[in-house]
Amino acid sequence: QVHLVEFGGGLVQPGGSLRLSCTASGVIVRGQAIVWYRQAPGKQRELVASITSGTDTYYYDLVKGRFTFSRDNAKNTVYLQMNDLKPEDTAVYYCNTFPLGAWGKGTLVTVSS
């Protein structure tokens, strides 16, 4: 059974950085397409970034140039490095396989001074 757990959220000031982790069990992240979504209060869940089964990455326009997706095959973990965070980045962040599987609990990122 595929199980992904997100870590690394927290409170950060505008302009700050966080690195989110997504640790997988039941699936090997190397060779697996992975996506990051986020859901802000009162809004629908939206795609933030994705990585193909290879190394191609996609970033939502509002995070392009600030967020970076990476994969550590040895740890079976993917990361989302988030720099220059803005208040509008505040949301619960989720990782998932693609095609989408079950959603985890996510990790809350709050950007506020």
C-alpha beads as a LAMMPS data file, in Angstrom:
LAMMPS data file: protein, C-alpha beads

113 atoms
112 bonds

1 atom types
1 bond types

-500.0 500.0 xlo xhi
-500.0 500.0 ylo yhi
-500.0 500.0 zlo zhi

Masses

1 110.0

Atoms # bond

1 1 1 0.000 0.000 0.000
2 1 1 1.347 3.389 -1.027
3 1 1 1.789 5.817 1.835
4 1 1 3.280 9.299 1.615
5 1 1 3.948 11.482 4.649
6 1 1 4.723 15.171 4.450
7 1 1 7.036 16.989 6.886
8 1 1 8.643 20.351 7.257
9 1 1 5.866 22.880 7.471
10 1 1 5.842 25.693 9.969
11 1 1 5.643 29.405 10.526
12 1 1 8.016 31.552 8.532
13 1 1 8.298 35.260 7.867
14 1 1 7.794 36.651 4.382
15 1 1 10.971 36.233 2.377
16 1 1 11.966 33.183 4.383
17 1 1 12.539 29.605 3.305
18 1 1 11.302 26.147 4.174
19 1 1 12.047 22.705 2.827
20 1 1 9.196 20.248 2.773
21 1 1 9.860 16.523 2.755
22 1 1 7.698 13.731 1.429
23 1 1 8.721 10.279 2.567
24 1 1 7.261 7.317 0.719
25 1 1 6.517 3.737 1.598
26 1 1 5.006 1.152 -0.691
27 1 1 6.406 2.932 -3.726
28 1 1 9.865 3.710 -5.020
29 1 1 10.113 7.434 -5.714
30 1 1 12.836 6.901 -8.286
31 1 1 10.976 6.368 -11.499
32 1 1 7.660 7.555 -10.039
33 1 1 5.940 10.782 -10.985
34 1 1 5.307 12.825 -7.835
35 1 1 3.237 15.971 -7.368
36 1 1 2.950 18.674 -4.709
37 1 1 -0.403 20.325 -4.185
38 1 1 -1.497 22.951 -1.712
39 1 1 -4.808 24.051 -0.297
40 1 1 -5.235 27.490 1.204
41 1 1 -8.089 28.210 3.615
42 1 1 -11.356 28.478 1.733
43 1 1 -9.780 27.576 -1.594
44 1 1 -9.557 24.499 -3.765
45 1 1 -6.504 22.318 -3.793
46 1 1 -4.094 23.417 -6.515
47 1 1 -1.073 21.916 -8.190
48 1 1 2.199 23.520 -7.142
49 1 1 4.894 21.384 -8.700
50 1 1 5.464 18.009 -10.245
51 1 1 8.319 15.792 -11.275
52 1 1 8.037 13.108 -13.896
53 1 1 9.320 9.587 -13.557
54 1 1 12.519 11.004 -14.980
55 1 1 13.813 14.422 -14.057
56 1 1 11.453 16.817 -15.815
57 1 1 9.814 19.267 -13.451
58 1 1 6.819 21.562 -13.689
59 1 1 6.066 24.560 -11.489
60 1 1 2.879 26.557 -11.090
61 1 1 3.516 30.066 -12.420
62 1 1 3.121 31.726 -9.019
63 1 1 5.948 29.644 -7.520
64 1 1 8.232 29.375 -10.533
65 1 1 11.724 30.563 -9.671
66 1 1 11.069 30.265 -5.939
67 1 1 10.265 26.575 -5.435
68 1 1 12.493 23.667 -6.410
69 1 1 11.596 19.989 -6.538
70 1 1 14.238 17.375 -5.813
71 1 1 14.433 13.656 -5.141
72 1 1 16.708 11.633 -2.819
73 1 1 16.486 8.091 -4.085
74 1 1 18.555 6.670 -1.220
75 1 1 16.036 7.991 1.302
76 1 1 13.019 7.346 -0.916
77 1 1 12.084 10.953 -0.277
78 1 1 11.218 13.974 -2.369
79 1 1 11.656 17.565 -1.313
80 1 1 10.139 20.906 -2.117
81 1 1 12.547 23.736 -1.382
82 1 1 10.551 26.935 -0.991
83 1 1 12.373 30.257 -1.032
84 1 1 11.200 33.867 -0.875
85 1 1 7.951 32.775 0.689
86 1 1 4.969 35.083 0.494
87 1 1 1.817 35.292 2.619
88 1 1 -0.158 33.896 -0.303
89 1 1 1.901 30.710 -0.061
90 1 1 0.156 29.959 3.219
91 1 1 -1.568 26.601 2.797
92 1 1 -1.523 22.944 3.679
93 1 1 0.912 21.244 1.329
94 1 1 0.400 17.684 0.127
95 1 1 2.495 15.299 -1.901
96 1 1 1.059 12.479 -3.935
97 1 1 1.956 10.081 -6.663
98 1 1 0.753 10.647 -10.196
99 1 1 -1.686 9.233 -11.127
100 1 1 -3.124 10.452 -7.836
101 1 1 -3.505 8.079 -4.947
102 1 1 -4.843 8.624 -1.459
103 1 1 -4.143 12.000 0.114
104 1 1 -2.096 12.258 3.281
105 1 1 -2.574 14.749 6.084
106 1 1 -0.315 17.343 4.534
107 1 1 1.901 19.829 6.305
108 1 1 0.865 23.372 7.152
109 1 1 2.946 26.283 5.913
110 1 1 2.140 29.669 7.370
111 1 1 3.872 32.752 6.013
112 1 1 3.308 35.695 8.276
113 1 1 5.162 38.466 10.028

Bonds

1 1 1 2
2 1 2 3
3 1 3 4
4 1 4 5
5 1 5 6
6 1 6 7
7 1 7 8
8 1 8 9
9 1 9 10
10 1 10 11
11 1 11 12
12 1 12 13
13 1 13 14
14 1 14 15
15 1 15 16
16 1 16 17
17 1 17 18
18 1 18 19
19 1 19 20
20 1 20 21
21 1 21 22
22 1 22 23
23 1 23 24
24 1 24 25
25 1 25 26
26 1 26 27
27 1 27 28
28 1 28 29
29 1 29 30
30 1 30 31
31 1 31 32
32 1 32 33
33 1 33 34
34 1 34 35
35 1 35 36
36 1 36 37
37 1 37 38
38 1 38 39
39 1 39 40
40 1 40 41
41 1 41 42
42 1 42 43
43 1 43 44
44 1 44 45
45 1 45 46
46 1 46 47
47 1 47 48
48 1 48 49
49 1 49 50
50 1 50 51
51 1 51 52
52 1 52 53
53 1 53 54
54 1 54 55
55 1 55 56
56 1 56 57
57 1 57 58
58 1 58 59
59 1 59 60
60 1 60 61
61 1 61 62
62 1 62 63
63 1 63 64
64 1 64 65
65 1 65 66
66 1 66 67
67 1 67 68
68 1 68 69
69 1 69 70
70 1 70 71
71 1 71 72
72 1 72 73
73 1 73 74
74 1 74 75
75 1 75 76
76 1 76 77
77 1 77 78
78 1 78 79
79 1 79 80
80 1 80 81
81 1 81 82
82 1 82 83
83 1 83 84
84 1 84 85
85 1 85 86
86 1 86 87
87 1 87 88
88 1 88 89
89 1 89 90
90 1 90 91
91 1 91 92
92 1 92 93
93 1 93 94
94 1 94 95
95 1 95 96
96 1 96 97
97 1 97 98
98 1 98 99
99 1 99 100
100 1 100 101
101 1 101 102
102 1 102 103
103 1 103 104
104 1 104 105
105 1 105 106
106 1 106 107
107 1 107 108
108 1 108 109
109 1 109 110
110 1 110 111
111 1 111 112
112 1 112 113
